[in-house]
Amino acid sequence: MARRARAARDAVHRLARPVAPIVAVAALVAAALLVLLGGPPLLRWIPATDIARMHVDFDTFRASAHALVQHGPGSAAIYDTGARLHNLNPPLLSVLLAPLALLDPVTGYRLLTALSVLLVVGSVLLVCRELRLGRRWTTGALVVVLASSPLHGTLLLGQIYPLLLAGLTAGWVAERRGHPVLAAACYGVTVALKPSLAPVLLLPAVQARWRPFAAGIAAAAVATLVGVAVAGWPTAFQWLAMALAEPVGPTPDNASLPGQALRWGIPTVVGALVGAAVAAGTLVHLGRRTRRHGAGPAVGTDPGGTALFAVLATGLLAAPIAWHNYLLLLVPGLLALVASGEAGDTRRRVVVAIGCLAVVPVSWSDLWADGGWATPLGRALYTAVLLVTWWSLLRPATGPVPGGSFRSAEESARAPA
């Protein structure tokens, strides 16, 4: 059975080598044609001052933060603001964004946009520096991320993914430098801001790393309780009621498996069960890999640090809603794949193809609005990209650790300052 599965994986790997460059070229051609002949690019609307209509996520977050500042802790107004969208984030986010509520909406949005760009650029540069990628790959990574549709959508809507990326990057760097407990704490605080990322907290458990596991759970719990304590205890129940009642998003840019099931006319519970099975199977696989090769990446079981992002991808696949903008959070894992490969290696080709697909603007979905025979395939693009990303992150290299990182805590303590 294991031999048959390994043969199937190898066959997919061999197929990806010639296909990935073709996909990359096709994606760039499609992106160019959509920009030239399609609707206005998202970047055009970022300077717009109609916050409620154009920057709807920021409008929702700011409305909750403003209600907290105006009405004080415990007010039901934090989740009943009249904004176009429901605020599905925990009270902690409203507490964190409270300073923006003191500014006028346009100034607050522009400040958040500027901070978001800085966080994304800083995170990419930090990851490239940590992996010791050359100038060419670093420049290419920055260009692709800055040109990507996920970033443009994030900035236009005023989403918090750059903040989540910074938290994940900080934890990832701490892990590589031999501080697993600090890394887990960073992940825990990030999960407290976006609970759909919670599967990443289970990775240390399946690897039998109990201190980081406990630290991650504790950090998530403490950060959540701080947010609830400041915002008021009733807000916790209001948030849970709204989050659990939110339906699966049917739009093409919902890359989750439940969203894809809904678009194909399949019960969403089927997509959710498949996503949960993928997440559980990934964790079991990573746990077995740890038991075979030893605990932790220092012995070569996860040279580039991709396991975290493989688990993160499974959480996005299983979630009711995982907008394709979430691909931004997987960038460090993809760069780690680049660092763990060699020139012309299949994994590098796949990463380039994924990056090119991310450049395709969201006007792609407009091509499949007529309900023709190709519509189901065209509207599966973002789910397919997320699945390929997950599969790629699950197959790290087994060679030397890039950049000589991933020291254990004991090695870090013995190393000279």
C-alpha positions in Angstrom: 0.0 0.0 0.0 2.7 2.4 1.0 4.8 1.4 -2.1 1.8 2.1 -4.3 1.1 5.5 -2.7 4.8 6.4 -3.2 4.7 5.4 -6.8 1.6 7.6 -7.3 3.4 10.5 -5.7 6.5 10.0 -7.9 4.3 9.9 -11.0 2.6 13.2 -10.1 6.1 14.7 -9.4 7.4 13.6 -12.8 4.3 15.0 -14.5 4.7 18.4 -12.7 8.1 19.0 -14.1 7.1 19.6 -17.8 3.6 20.9 -16.9 4.7 23.7 -14.4 6.5 25.9 -17.0 3.5 25.6 -19.4 1.1 26.7 -16.6 3.4 29.6 -15.6 3.5 30.9 -19.2 -0.3 30.4 -19.7 -1.0 32.3 -16.4 1.1 35.3 -17.4 -0.5 35.4 -20.8 -4.0 35.2 -19.2 -3.0 37.9 -16.7 -1.8 40.3 -19.4 -4.9 39.8 -21.5 -7.2 40.3 -18.5 -5.4 43.5 -17.6 -5.5 44.8 -21.2 -9.0 43.6 -22.2 -10.8 42.9 -18.9 -12.2 45.1 -16.2 -10.2 47.8 -14.3 -7.5 46.2 -12.1 -8.1 46.2 -8.3 -5.2 48.7 -7.8 -7.2 51.4 -9.6 -9.8 51.4 -6.8 -7.4 51.4 -3.8 -7.3 55.3 -3.7 -11.1 55.5 -3.6 -12.6 57.4 -0.7 -16.0 55.6 -0.6 -15.0 53.4 2.3 -18.4 51.6 2.8 -18.6 50.6 -0.9 -15.0 49.9 -1.9 -13.1 49.0 1.2 -15.8 46.9 2.9 -13.7 44.8 5.2 -12.0 47.8 6.6 -15.3 49.5 7.0 -16.6 46.5 9.0 -13.5 46.3 11.2 -13.4 50.1 11.9 -17.2 50.1 12.6 -16.6 47.5 15.4 -13.6 49.3 16.7 -15.5 52.6 16.7 -18.4 51.1 18.5 -16.0 49.8 21.2 -14.5 53.2 21.6 -17.8 55.0 21.6 -19.9 52.7 23.7 -17.3 51.0 25.9 -16.8 47.4 26.8 -19.7 44.9 26.7 -21.8 46.9 24.2 -23.7 44.8 21.7 -22.9 47.4 19.1 -19.5 45.9 18.5 -21.1 43.2 16.3 -24.2 45.2 15.3 -22.8 48.2 13.5 -24.9 48.3 10.4 -21.8 47.7 8.2 -22.3 45.8 4.9 -20.5 42.8 6.1 -20.6 40.8 9.3 -17.5 41.1 11.5 -16.5 37.4 11.9 -13.3 38.2 13.8 -12.9 37.8 17.6 -13.1 40.9 19.9 -9.3 41.0 20.0 -9.2 42.5 16.5 -11.5 45.3 17.5 -9.3 46.1 20.5 -6.2 46.0 18.3 -7.7 48.3 15.7 -9.2 50.7 18.3 -6.6 53.5 17.5 -7.9 53.6 13.9 -11.3 54.4 15.2 -9.9 57.7 16.5 -9.1 58.8 12.9 -11.5 59.6 10.1 -12.3 56.6 7.9 -10.2 57.6 4.9 -7.1 58.4 6.9 -7.5 55.2 8.9 -7.8 53.1 5.7 -4.8 54.7 4.1 -2.8 54.2 7.3 -3.8 50.5 7.4 -2.9 50.2 3.7 0.6 51.7 4.2 1.2 49.4 7.2 0.0 46.4 5.3 2.4 47.0 2.4 5.3 47.5 4.9 4.4 44.3 6.7 4.2 42.2 3.5 7.4 43.6 2.1 9.2 43.2 5.4 8.0 39.6 5.8 9.1 38.6 2.3 12.5 40.2 2.8 13.0 38.6 6.2 12.1 35.2 4.9 14.4 35.5 1.9 17.2 36.7 4.2 16.6 33.9 6.6 16.7 31.3 3.8 19.8 33.1 2.2 18.1 33.3 -1.2 20.1 35.2 -3.7 19.2 38.7 -5.0 17.5 37.2 -8.1 15.0 35.1 -6.1 14.5 37.8 -3.6 13.7 40.4 -6.2 11.5 37.9 -8.1 9.6 37.1 -4.9 8.9 40.7 -4.1 7.8 41.5 -7.7 5.4 38.5 -7.7 3.9 39.3 -4.3 3.5 43.0 -5.1 1.9 42.1 -8.4 -0.3 39.3 -7.0 -4.1 39.4 -7.0 -4.2 38.2 -3.4 -2.3 41.3 -2.2 -4.3 43.7 -4.4 -7.5 42.2 -3.0 -6.3 42.4 0.5 -5.3 46.1 0.2 -8.5 47.1 -1.6 -10.8 45.4 0.9 -8.7 46.4 3.9 -8.2 42.9 5.2 -5.8 41.8 8.0 -3.8 39.2 6.2 -0.6 41.2 6.2 -0.8 41.3 10.0 -1.4 37.5 10.1 1.6 37.0 7.7 3.8 39.0 10.0 2.8 36.9 13.0 3.4 33.6 11.1 6.7 34.9 9.8 7.9 35.9 13.2 7.1 32.5 14.6 8.7 30.7 11.6 11.9 32.7 12.0 11.9 32.0 15.8 11.5 28.2 15.1 14.4 28.2 12.7 16.6 30.0 15.2 16.0 27.4 17.9 13.2 29.1 19.9 10.2 26.7 19.5 8.2 28.0 22.5 8.5 31.6 21.3 7.5 30.4 17.8 4.4 28.7 19.2 3.5 31.8 21.2 3.6 33.8 17.9 1.4 31.3 16.2 -1.0 31.3 19.2 -1.5 35.1 19.1 -2.0 34.9 15.3 -4.7 32.2 15.7 -6.4 34.4 18.3 -6.8 37.0 15.6 -8.0 34.4 13.0 -9.2 31.2 14.5 -9.6 29.4 11.2 -5.8 29.1 11.3 -6.0 26.9 14.5 -4.8 23.7 12.9 -1.2 25.1 13.0 -1.4 24.8 16.8 -1.8 21.0 16.5 1.4 20.4 14.6 3.7 20.3 17.7 1.3 17.8 19.3 1.6 15.2 16.5 5.4 15.8 16.6 5.4 15.1 20.4 6.8 18.5 21.1 4.7 19.2 24.2 6.1 22.4 25.4 5.6 24.3 22.1 2.1 22.7 21.9 1.2 24.0 25.4 2.7 27.4 24.7 0.7 27.8 21.5 -2.6 26.8 23.1 -1.9 29.1 26.1 -0.9 32.1 23.9 -4.1 31.7 21.9 -6.2 31.4 25.0 -4.6 34.3 26.8 -4.8 36.6 23.7 -8.4 35.7 23.2 -9.3 36.3 26.8 -7.5 39.7 26.8 -9.6 40.8 23.9 -12.8 39.6 25.5 -11.9 41.2 28.8 -11.2 44.6 27.2 -14.2 44.4 24.8 -16.6 42.9 27.4 -17.5 39.3 28.1 -20.9 39.4 26.2 -18.9 40.1 22.9 -17.5 36.6 23.1 -20.9 35.0 22.7 -22.0 37.5 20.1 -18.9 36.7 18.0 -19.4 32.9 18.3 -23.1 33.2 17.3 -22.3 35.2 14.2 -19.2 33.1 13.2 -21.1 29.8 13.5 -24.1 31.1 11.6 -22.1 32.4 8.6 -22.9 30.4 5.5 -20.3 29.0 3.1 -19.3 31.6 0.5 -20.3 30.5 -3.1 -18.2 33.0 -5.0 -15.3 31.7 -7.2 -12.6 33.3 -5.0 -13.6 31.1 -2.0 -10.8 28.5 -2.4 -12.0 26.2 0.4 -13.4 22.7 -0.4 -16.8 23.5 1.1 -17.0 26.5 -1.2 -16.0 24.4 -4.2 -18.6 21.8 -3.3 -21.3 24.5 -3.2 -20.3 25.7 -6.7 -20.5 22.2 -8.0 -23.9 21.5 -6.5 -22.5 19.1 -3.9 -23.6 19.4 -0.3 -21.2 21.6 1.6 -20.9 19.1 4.4 -19.2 16.8 1.9 -16.6 19.4 1.2 -16.1 20.1 4.9 -15.6 16.4 5.6 -13.1 16.0 2.8 -11.3 19.1 4.1 -11.2 17.7 7.6 -9.9 14.4 6.3 -7.2 16.2 4.4 -6.2 18.1 7.5 -6.2 15.0 9.8 -4.3 13.0 7.2 -1.7 15.7 6.9 -1.2 15.9 10.6 -1.0 12.1 10.8 1.5 12.0 8.0 3.7 14.6 9.6 3.5 12.8 12.9 4.7 9.6 11.3 7.5 11.4 9.5 8.6 12.8 12.8 8.6 9.3 14.5 10.6 7.8 11.6 13.2 10.5 11.5 13.2 12.1 14.9 11.5 15.1 16.4 11.9 18.5 14.9 13.4 19.9 11.8 17.0 19.9 13.1 17.4 16.3 11.9 16.1 17.0 8.4 12.4 16.1 8.6 11.4 19.6 7.6 14.5 21.3 6.1 12.8 24.4 4.8 10.1 24.7 7.5 7.3 23.8 5.1 5.3 21.5 7.5 3.7 24.5 9.3 2.4 25.9 6.0 1.2 22.5 4.8 -1.0 22.3 7.9 -2.0 25.9 7.4 -3.1 25.1 3.8 -5.3 22.2 5.1 -7.0 24.5 7.5 -7.8 26.8 4.7 -9.1 23.9 2.6 -11.4 22.8 5.4 -12.7 26.2 6.4 -16.2 27.3 5.2 -14.6 30.5 3.7 -11.0 30.8 2.6 -10.7 33.7 0.1 -7.9 33.3 -2.4 -6.3 36.3 -0.7 -5.2 33.8 2.0 -2.5 32.5 -0.4 -0.5 35.5 0.9 0.0 33.6 4.2 1.6 30.6 2.4 4.4 32.7 0.8 7.1 31.8 3.4 6.5 28.1 2.9 6.7 28.5 -0.9 10.0 30.4 -0.5 11.3 27.6 1.7 10.6 25.2 -1.1 12.7 27.3 -3.4 15.5 27.3 -0.9 15.4 23.6 -0.4 15.5 22.8 -4.2 18.3 23.1 -6.8 18.4 24.9 -10.1 15.8 23.4 -12.5 14.3 21.3 -9.6 10.6 20.4 -10.0 9.6 22.1 -6.7 11.1 25.4 -7.9 9.2 25.1 -11.1 5.9 24.5 -9.3 6.5 27.5 -7.0 7.1 29.7 -10.0 3.9 28.4 -11.6 1.9 29.1 -8.3 3.4 32.6 -8.2 2.3 33.2 -11.8 -1.2 32.0 -11.1 -1.4 34.4 -8.2 -0.8 37.3 -10.7 -4.0 36.4 -12.6 -6.5 39.1 -11.6 -9.9 38.2 -10.1 -11.6 39.3 -13.3 -10.8 35.7 -14.3 -14.1 34.7 -12.7 -16.0 37.0 -15.1 -15.0 34.7 -17.9 -17.1 31.8 -16.5 -20.4 33.6 -15.7 -22.3 32.2 -18.7 -22.8 28.8 -17.2 -21.1 26.9 -20.1 -19.6 23.5 -20.0 -16.2 24.9 -18.9 -17.7 27.0 -16.0 -17.2 24.4 -13.3 -13.5 24.0 -14.2 -12.9 27.8 -14.6 -14.4 28.5 -11.2 -12.3 25.8 -9.6 -9.0 27.7 -10.3 -8.4 29.1 -6.8 -9.2 25.8 -5.0 -6.9 24.0 -7.5 -4.1 26.5 -6.7 -4.6 25.9 -2.9 -4.6 22.1 -3.4 -1.4 22.2 -5.5 0.2 24.5 -2.9 -0.7 22.1 -0.1 0.6 19.1 -2.0 3.9 20.9 -2.8 4.4 22.0 0.9 3.8 18.4 2.0 6.8 17.2 0.0 9.9 19.1 1.3 13.4 18.3 0.3 15.4 15.9 2.5 18.8 17.4 1.9 20.8 19.9 4.0 19.0 22.6 5.9 19.0 25.8 3.7 21.3 28.4 5.2 22.4 26.1 8.0 19.4 27.1 10.2 17.1 25.1 12.4 19.3 24.7 15.4 17.8 23.1 18.5 17.3 25.2 21.6 20.3 23.5 23.2 22.5 24.2 20.2 21.4 27.8 20.3 22.3 28.1 23.9 25.8 26.7 23.3 26.4 28.8 20.2 28.5 32.0 20.6 26.6 35.2 20.6 
